[in-house]
Amino acid sequence: MRRALSLFTVLFLTAAWAGVALAQAPAAPAMSPEEFAQGKRIYFDRCAGCHGVLRKGATGPKLLPGEMRVEGTEKLARTITEGTVKGMPDWGRQGILSPDEVTLMARYVQEEPPVPPELSLKQMKDTWKVFVEPSSRPKKPEHNRDWQNFFSVTLRDAGQVAIIDGTTKEILNTVNTGFAVHISRSSASGRYMYTIGRDGKATLIDLWLKVPDKVAEVQTCSDARSIDTSKYKGPAGNFHDKYAIIGCYWPPHFVILDGDTLEPQKVVSTRSYTYDTNEFHQEPRVATIVASHFKPQWIVTIKETGLVWLVDYSDIKNLKITQIETEAFLHDGGWDLSKRYFIVAANQRNKLVVVDAQKEKLEAIIKVGKIPHPGRGATWVDPQYGPVGATVHLGEGKIAVYGTDPVKNKKHAWQVVREIEVLGGGSLFLKTHPKSQWIWNDHALNADPKVQRSICVTAKKSPDKVAKCWEVSDGGRAVHLEYNKAGDEVWVSVWKRKDQQSEIVIYEDKTLKEKARLRDPRLVTPTGKFNVYNTMKDIY
């Protein structure tokens, strides 16, 4: 009869085998302190958003040191140089990283990841600056421009945003902000523009000043992606411009701030358990935040835990949060046409999550294509299926169109009703407007340089296939599409290396003809563009 192994024997053998495995694992390449510091900075700037500060993955795969050492420096360097078909940029081929930097990063990811520090409310307040007190700001605009048609344009590698007059196409100012601003959000009144850098620095810009400029700033984390404001005005109170909220990647928390000054008011940690396996997660990042128009509430997505939090800001001293179990790896999202349903991509699960913000519950989960990346999405009325929404994908070349009307079009609600083939994967954004006949999409992270700089349009009246595709420029990436206030122009960024001249190309929406091409030395790596009127009204 075979005898069972004793617990001591099992532990001994386990330890022995672990020791053998460790002995056989490749060692990390040697790095000097200076090289490690440089790698840490590049990783934060370029890699942490997809792979995580602790390298545990999200939109991108895990980069755990042991696995990276098995891959080896040469293979890792090739991937960093050439990118991947799933949407990782070709950092080396584009010249964004030099050959030496590519090799440095291939070695760096084989090292143990450093853990960034936490941040207390006091530490945040130590970074808080008010440049113009609210009492000293103008009571009305100090210029005669249509400030609701201003654009806030991210100048990624300059650590700035450009405030551009959408009517005259003039750059009114380049404002120093956080590094690589991810989004700009308008206040409910539209007067203020809030920006959030990937370094966690938030900036408040007053568009009524003679020359629009920042009036306050604060840093609430070391890695961030989302910011929004309080937009509710109704029986429960008037919260226009009263609060702002910042969602952080690291530390994993959100912060409520005063809307006029950005003074931090409250910090809420998002560390908790995953919705499905109930495992504790150390890095559940805040991905998307949108503000409800019919409740004093923010919709906050917690990426890794798969929870959507409904945050009631009517009394922040007694904060109420409703947690809705949805799906893991939540990323970008926005409202449907009625602004009742919040729709967000669970990108590594190839799904969209639909939350009924009015009833405060999960409405549906829609299976779409590989790695959906809708941005805030696009919404319109389909000739056959009524109100619909859509997403593009990083992992394959198609637009998935789904029904969004469970009342009059219940049969097709929350079902994919159309799949439109585009030039390839790597699409980051699609866009439309209630006054437009087109749906526009980019392919900014496609591996083919020709496709990277191409955009496509699909006609709403015949949405079975793309109507037209074309190259926007002779180089760089065509990225992010934004309408002007009137809905008759589309602005497209041409994102080139920071040592090359980037540009913004403006098209007449009706005819698709080029109207203007903004070239200026101040336009350093332009990416996201946010029109004041469309952002304050959530028109997309």
Buried (B, 14 or more C-beta within 10 A) or exposed (E): EEEEEEEEEEEEEEEEEEEEEEEEEEEBBEBEEEBBEBBBEBBBBBBBBBBBBBBBBBBBBEBBBEBBBEBBBEEBBBBBBBBBBBBBBBBBBBBBBEEEBBBBBBBBBBBEBBEBEEBEEEEBEEBBEBEBEEEEBEEEBBBEBBBBBBBBBBBBBBBBBBBBBBBEBEBBBBBBBBBBBBBBBBBBEBBBBBBBBBBBBBBBBBBBBEEBBBBBBBBBBBBBBBBBBBBBBEEBBEBBBBBBBBBBBBBBBBBBBBBBBBBBBBBBEBBBEBBEEEEEBEBBBBBBBBBBBBBBBBBBBBBBBBBBBBBBBBEBEEEEEEBBEBBBBBBBBBBBBEBBBBBBBBBBBBBBBBBBBBEBEBBBBBEBBBBBBBBBBBBBEBEEBBBBBBBBBBBBBBBBBBBBBBEEBEEBBBBBBBEBEBBBBBBBBBBBBEEBBBBBBBBBBBBBBEBBBBBBBBBBEEBEEBBEBEBBBEBBBBBBBBBBBBBBBBBBBBBBBBEBBBBBBBBEBEEBEEBBEBEBEEBBBBBBBBBBBBBBBBBB
